[in-house]
Amino acid sequence: MTAGTDHILFELENVLPKSSYQFAEPISLKMYSGENWIICGDNGSGKTFLVKTIMSSYILSQGKINYDFRPNTSKRVSDNILYLTFHDQYSSQAGSLYQLRWNQGLLGELESEGVGLPKVKDVLDTTNIQHHDILQIMEEKFNINDLMEKHIISLSSGEFRRFQIAQIILKNPRLLIIENPYIGLDEENRTLVADFIQAIIHDLPIQVILTVSRMPKDTQGFTHIIHVRNGLIEKKTLNSPTAPDQEKQELTDTQRRDMATDFQNIVAHDKKDRVLPETILKLNKVTISYGTRTILKDLDWEVKKGEKWSLQGKNGAGKSTVLSIICADNPQSYRCDVTLFGHRRGSGESIWDIKKHIGFVSPEIFRSYRKPLPVENIIASGLYDTIGLYRKTQEEDIAKIDTWLKIFQIESLRGRNYLNLSDGEQRLILLVRAFVKNPALLILDEPFHGMDATNRLKAKEIIELYCKQPDKTLIIVSHYTEDFPSCITNNLTLIKNN
């Protein structure tokens, strides 16, 4: 249970960190015991920079930071302030486990050979915990016992999220900072994680800061909103009439008009040398299994030229698996009966034949770009369907890149180092990469992850413009129904196999 409001947990006094990024003025900010915050702001506004400043991650060029971690006895910042960030269904701290999701078939094979893959109980060590009340609350409120016998790589997205938060709770921080805790989760799992966070706030001596790109529906227990905008920080009580509403934003008529004009320049120069069949995609009795677990069973799906599909389903229902089969990125794709652009999979076409008509963005692609490349190189790789750029960019390609950056109204990112961008800005660049060749088939798997409200509106408007072109086909996945553009004509909802 949170402590009383009798002391300041931390105070930033006229702080200026030594960093390439800076706010418009020195930072002065206090957090009292008993407070729980939500930090919000536009992409690239400095939300993560603020969090890392609070954590004393930078040397200061001016000012000081004071801490009072009562009732914890340790005075070290690293013991008392812990940080967990999520970029998609899995945390940035679990890359190897994330990759194993594609190879869950190894589970039974490795076990039969006596190679043990870790279970939750092997990693979540509760035997030496000093605070019995934390363990008891975890068992009663977090249902952590239900996970103990499960292999970590077989956890659902929601289960994995609870497991990671439980791991960090066992370290008994005074302040827990979580970035984008709901990203990549369906509504049911978002509710479970929200309940999980509420239990931390109400039942443990831990204060919480959430950093979000999309305001959560459930803000119970949170006292303040910290808005980061234009290099300035503003602290408001959560229910204050002047507190910013991140979601109530609209594009201006000028923005829409400029987007439409620039988009017409793309359409005017689009090559019309592609003759596409009436059936763009056909899946026939597709079954995907990992060990004893069946993800897809006898899935039939036909997508006609010009149709716009929403693909829905709970976490673990197989949405991303379907898309990986279409794009030939799944190890089992070539044993499935798949026809794409009139060619049956395995009939002689190369992976490049498959990809040249497709624009694709997904959490997997986001994880693939972890090198300090110029933004224009990232976008140009979409013209050649590669992860990374392995050829010299032609002048006509540079012109396309510049036009698409203008359509998305992010010309300022041109020339920047991709890894120096915020997560939301990186997602925008990867979305530009998917659009850059104005593909016949556009596949968007959770395209708005990490984007602020304005950028989501811009991206939706551009999807609508794309869909107005004749014979363009769209497949889009999202756990938020409000993210689907109005051009959607068809829906496929996958049911999770138990």
N, C-alpha and C positions, 0 to 999 in steps of 0.2 A: 504494500500500500504506500502511496506517495507520501513523502514527508511534509511537514507543515511549511508555511511560507515565511519562515523566520530568518532565512538567510539566502544569500545569492549563491547559486551553484557555480556560475562563472560570470565574469564581466570582462568585456573587451573595452579598453579605455584608449580611444583615439589611435587605433591600431592601423598600421600600414605594413603589410607583409612584403618581404623581398620576393617579387614574382614578376613574370612578364605580363601577367594580367593584373589590373588594378581597378578598384572602385573609384567613383568620382570624388570621394572624400574619405578621410580616415573613418574606420569602423568603430562605433560606440554602441554596445549592445549588452543587455543584462538578461540572464535567465535565473529566475527565482525558483527555489525548491517548491514543488507542487505544480509547476507549469509544464505543459506539454505542447510542442509547437508543430505546425505544418509550414515548411518552407516551400514557396512556389515562385514562379517567375518564368519569363520567356526563355527559349533555348538560347544558350550562350550568355545569359545575363549574369552568371557567377554564383549559382546556387551551390555547386560543389566546391567552388573556391571559398565560399563563406563557411561551409562545413569543415573544410580542412584547416581553415584559420582557427575555428573554434577548437579543433583537435591539436593545435600547436604544431601543425605540419610544416610551417614556414618559419624561417628566421625573420624577426621583426626589424624594420628600418626605423620605426617609431612606435611609441605607445607600449602598453603592457597588457597581459591577460592574467586575471586573478581567478583562482579556483577554490572552492570549499566543498569537498566531497563527502561531508558527513551524511549518513552515519558510517560510511566505509572508512576503514583505518588507513588504507594505502593512500598516499598523496600523489602517486604517479599518474599522469594524464593517461598513459597507455593502459593502465589497469582499470580506469574509471570511465573512459569514454571509448566505446567500441562502435565500429562502423561496418554496415553490411549493405552492399549495393547489388541491385538486380538490373540486368539488361534485357532479360527475356524470361522464359520459364525457369531458367537456372541462373544461379548467381555467377558473377565474374570470377568467383573463387573456386569454381568447380568445373573448369574447362574439360579435364579429362573425363569426368563423369558424364558431362554433357555429350561428348563425342561417343561415349559408349551406348547412348540411347539407340544409335543406328545398328549396334552389334549385340543386341540383347540375346540373340540366338547363341552367343558364346556362353551364356549362363549355364545351361545344362551340360554343354560340352566340357567346360572347365571343371564343373563340379564332379563329373564322371571321371575326370582325370585326377581328382583329388586336389585341384587348385581352388581354394576357397575365396570367393569374392566377399567383401565385407558386408555385414548386416548393420543395421542401425545400432543395435546393442553393442557392436564391436567398436564403434566410433563414439557413440554418445555415452561416455563413461560417467555414470552417476554414483559409483561406489565411494568415491572420495570427496563428494561434495560436502562443503562445510556448512551450508545453509539448508537445513532440513525443510524449512518452509518453502523454499524455491522448488525443491524436488516434489514436495507434496502438491503444490499448486500445478506444477507441470503434469503430474499424473491425473489430477482431478479436472483441471480446466483445459489442458492442451491435448488430452487423449494420447499422450506420447507413448503409452504402453502398447497401443494398437500398432505402432510402427516397429517396435523393437526387433521382431523376428523377420522383418522384410529386408531383402537385399537393397542396398542403396540405389543401384542402377535401375531397379524395378519400381521405385517410388513414382507415383504420379506427380505432376507439377505442383499441385497443392500440398501433397505430403512432403515433397522435397523442400518446399518453402518452409513448412512448419519445422522440419528437421533442422534446417540451417539456423532458423531463429532460435530454436531450442539449444543448439550448440553454443550460441553466443550468450544466451541467458545463463547457462551453467557457469559462465565466467564471472557472474555477479557484477556487471557494470553498474555504475551510478547513473550513466546516461547512455542510452542506446539510440544510435542514429541509423535509420533505414532509408535507403534511397529506392524509390519506385517499388514498394513491396507488393503491389497488385499487378504489375506488368506481366502480360502473358497468361493471366489466369481467367478462367470462365467465371460467370457470376457466382456460382456456388462456392468455388474455391476462394474468390475474393471475399465472400462473406465469412468463410472459415478463418482466413488470415486476419480479417478485420476483428473478429471475435478474439482471436489469439492476441492481437495487439491490445485490445481492450482489457483483457485479463492481465497483461503486463502492467498497464497503467493503473488499474484498480487494485490489484492484489500483490504487487511486488514493489519493493523500494527502489524502483527503476523509473527514471523519467525518459520520455521518448521524444525524438524529433523525426518527423517524416519529411523527406524531400521528394516532391512529386512534380510531374509534368501535367498530370490530370487530377483535379481535385476529387478525393474519394467522396462517396455518398455518405458514409458514416464518419462523422467528425466528433462523435461523443467522446468525452474525456480530454479532448484537445482544447487548450485555453487560448492560444494565440496563433495568428497567421503572420509569417514573416515574408513580406513581398520584396523580391529583388528585381529592380527594373531600372534601366538607364544608368547603371552604376551606383544606384542608391538603394539603401535598405530601410524598410518601413515596418515597424512592429505594431500590430493592431490586435485587439481582442477579437476572437473568432466571430462573435456575433455582432461586432460593431457595424453600424450602417455604412461606414466608410471603408470597410474591409473589401479588398478587391475580389470580384467574382471572375475567376479565370475562364469560365465556360461561356459566359454571356458576351460573346464577341461576334462581330460580323465583318465580312469584307466590304470595303467601300465600292461604290459603282465604278470608280476610277480603277481600282485594283482589278476588278472583273473585266473591265473593258481592255485594259492593257494586256492581261493574260490572253484574252480571246484574239487580240490583234497579233501578238507574238506567236500564238499557236497557229494562226493561219499561215504565217511564214513557213512554219515546219511543213504543214499540209501541202502548200504550194510546191515545195521542193522534194516531196516524198516520191520516191521512185515507184512506178506502178508496174513493175515487171514481175510481180508475184501473182501467179494464178493459183488460188487456193480451192480445195475441194469443199463441198457443202458441209461435210462432217470434219470438224477440226480435231476432235478427240473422241476416242471410243475405248472404254475399258470393258473387258469381257471376263466376268467371273474372276476378278482379281482377288487373290488371297495372300496376305502377308502374315507370317508367324515368326515369333522369336522364342525358340524353345517351346515351352508348353503354352505360351501366351499368343493368342490370335488377335492381331490388330485390325485387319480387314478380312472379311470372309465373303467370297463370291460377289464382289462389288461390280455392278453393271452401271456404266455412266456414259452418256453420249452428249457431246457438246457440239452444237451446230454453229456454223459461221455467223458471226454477228450477235450471238447471244451473250448476255452479261449475267454471270452466275455469282451468287454468294454461296460460300462453302462454310457451313456451321457445324457445331458439335462441341461437346465438353472436352476438357483436357484429357488426352489419352484416347480420343475417339478415332484418331488416325488421319486428321486433316493434313498435317505436314507430311505424313507418310505418303498420302495420295499425290501431293505435289512433287515429292521427291521421285515418285515412280514416273510421273509425266516428264520430268526434266532429266530422267536417267541418272539421278544422283544417288539412288538407293542401290545397295549391293544386290538386291533381289529383282531389280527392274527388268532385266533381260529374260527372266523366266516367266514374266507375266504377259498376258495377251493384251497388248496395248497397240492401238493404231493412232498415229499422230500425223496430221496433215496428209492423210491418205496412205502413209507407209506403216506397215506392220512392224513393230519393234523386233529387231533381230534379222530383218530381211536384207540387210546390207548397208543401211544408212549409218553414218558415223555420228558420234555424239555432237559434232559441230553441225551436222545436218539437222539434228533435233533442235538445237539451241538457236539457230540463226533467225528463226521467226518468232522467238519468245523473249519477252522482257520479264525479268524475275527479280523479286526482292523477298528476303526471308530472314529470320533470326540467324540461320546458318551462314548466310552470306555476310551478315554483320560481323559474325565471329571470325570470318575468314580474312577480313581486312584489318590486320593488326600491325602494319608496317608504316613508317612515317613517309607516306607518299604524297605528292602534290594532289590537290583536289581534282585537277583536270585529268590526271592519270587514272584516278579511280573511275571517273565518268567515262573516259575513253575506253576502258576495258570492257564496258558494256557493249561497245560497237563490235568487239571481237569475241565476246562470250568467254572471257578469261578472268581468272582471279589474279589481278596484276596486269601490267602492260608490258608486252614483250616485242613491240615494234614501234617504229617512229610514227607519231601522230601526223596525219596529213592535214593540209590547210583546210580542206572542206570539213574534216572531222572537228577541227578547232572551232570552226564557225558554228557547227551543230551544238557543240558543248556550250558556247557562249549564248546561243539562242535559248537553250533549255535553262541555263542559269537565270537568264532574264525572265523566262516564263514563270519560274518558281520565285522570282524576285529575291534571289540570293547572290547577285553578282559580286557582292562584297566578300564572298567566301572563295572566289577565284584566286588561285595562287597560294592559298593557305595550306599548311601542313594538315593532312586529314586527321592525324592523331591528336592535334592540338584543338580540334573542334569539340564541342559538347556532344553528348550522346545524341541529342535531338538533331543537331546540325549534321552529324554523321549519317543519321537515318535519312535526312533530306537528300544528301549527296547520293546515297545508294538508291533512293527513289528516282533521282535524275538519271542515274546509271541505267535503271530499268526502262525508262522512257526514251533514252537518247536515240535509239534507232526507229522510234515510232513503230513498235513491233506489231505483227498480225495478232499475236496472242499475248496479253499482259496478265501475268500471274503475281498477285500481291498477297503475301502471307504476313499478316499483322503489320501492314506498312506504316502504321502511325505510332508504333512503339516509341516512347520517349519524346514525342513531339508535343509542343505546347498547343493551346487552342487555336491560335492564329495560323500556325503552320499546318495543323490538321484541316482547317477550312480551306487554305490554299491548295493543299494536296487533293482534297475532295473536288474542288472546282476544276482542277486540271484533269482528274479522272473523268469528270463529266464531259469536258471538251474532247478528250480522247474518244469517248464512247459515241460522240456525235458523228464521227467519221464512219462511212459505210464499211461494213464487213469486218470491223475490229471486234475482237472477242476478249472478254474479261472474265477472270476468276479471282475473287477476292475473299480473304479469310479475315474475320475479326470476331473478338468476343464482346464487342460493343455494337449493338444494333444501330446506334446513331452514327456509326462510322461508315455504314454502307451508303454509297451514292444513290441518287434517285433513279439512275439509269438501269438498275438491276431488273432483269427480266425473269430469272429463274433462280431456284434455290435447291441445294442439296444439303441435307442435314444428316450427318453420320451419327450412329448410335454406338456408344462405347460397348465393346465386348467385355463381359465380366470373366 
